[in-house]
Amino acid sequence: MNNQEFVNKAKELVKDYSIEHLDKTDEIPEFEVYIVWLCKTLQNGKVLLSTSLTDGMYYEITYNGDKNEIYFDAYKKFENKCIKIEEGEGGAVEC
């Protein structure tokens, strides 16, 4: 699988997953799947994706070129906070 085929497959998997997990009583909205980060090393690839839906989900798709397998992980961000590391004191405080 070349890089473009991998990216296309990853976007397809995320779109299908997102549609499957929408509330069944809702109409399927128009939304985009976009790449946040992409890396290809030798025959392997990893891509982080999200969608324009407001569900807070993001996805990690990994391609194992040795086994010709794709691994799919779905995540939801529950919290995002800043931790300031205090130099010399070994402590940390919220920003």
C-alpha positions in Angstrom: 0.0 0.0 0.0 1.5 3.3 -1.0 1.2 6.5 1.1 -1.8 8.0 -0.8 -3.7 4.7 -0.6 -3.0 4.6 3.1 -4.2 8.1 3.6 -7.4 7.5 1.6 -8.1 4.3 3.5 -7.6 6.0 6.8 -10.0 8.8 5.9 -12.5 6.3 4.7 -12.3 4.3 8.0 -12.7 7.4 10.1 -15.7 8.6 8.1 -17.4 5.2 8.3 -16.7 5.0 12.0 -18.0 8.5 12.6 -21.2 7.8 10.7 -21.8 4.5 12.6 -21.5 6.3 15.9 -23.8 9.2 15.2 -27.1 9.3 17.1 -29.4 7.0 15.0 -32.2 9.6 15.1 -30.1 12.3 13.5 -29.6 13.0 9.9 -26.1 12.3 8.7 -24.4 15.8 8.6 -21.9 16.9 6.0 -18.5 16.7 7.6 -14.8 16.6 6.6 -12.1 14.2 7.7 -8.7 15.9 8.0 -5.2 14.9 8.8 -3.5 16.4 11.9 -0.2 14.5 11.5 1.3 11.9 9.2 4.4 9.9 9.2 5.7 7.2 6.9 8.8 5.1 7.7 9.9 2.4 5.3 6.8 0.2 4.7 4.9 1.5 7.8 2.7 4.5 8.3 0.8 6.4 11.0 -1.7 9.2 10.7 -3.6 11.2 13.3 -7.0 12.4 12.0 -10.1 14.3 13.2 -13.3 15.5 11.7 -15.3 18.7 11.5 -17.9 17.1 13.7 -18.2 18.7 17.2 -17.9 15.3 19.0 -14.4 15.8 20.3 -13.1 12.6 18.7 -9.7 12.0 17.2 -8.2 8.9 15.5 -4.9 7.2 15.2 -4.5 4.8 12.2 -1.4 2.7 11.9 -0.3 0.6 8.9 1.9 -2.4 9.5 3.5 -3.0 6.1 5.1 -6.2 7.2 1.7 -7.8 8.0 -0.4 -5.7 5.6 -2.6 -4.7 8.6 -4.2 -1.5 9.7 -4.8 -0.7 13.4 -7.6 1.8 14.3 -7.7 3.7 17.6 -10.5 6.2 18.4 -10.0 8.7 21.2 -12.0 11.4 22.9 -10.3 14.3 24.6 -11.8 14.8 28.1 -9.5 17.5 29.3 -6.8 19.8 28.1 -4.9 21.7 30.8 -1.5 23.4 31.0 1.0 22.3 33.7 3.9 24.7 34.3 7.0 23.0 35.5 8.8 25.1 38.2 12.5 24.9 37.6 14.7 24.0 40.6 11.7 23.3 42.8 10.6 20.0 41.3 7.0 21.1 41.5 4.3 21.8 39.0 1.4 24.2 39.0 -1.5 24.7 36.7 -1.1 27.6 34.3 
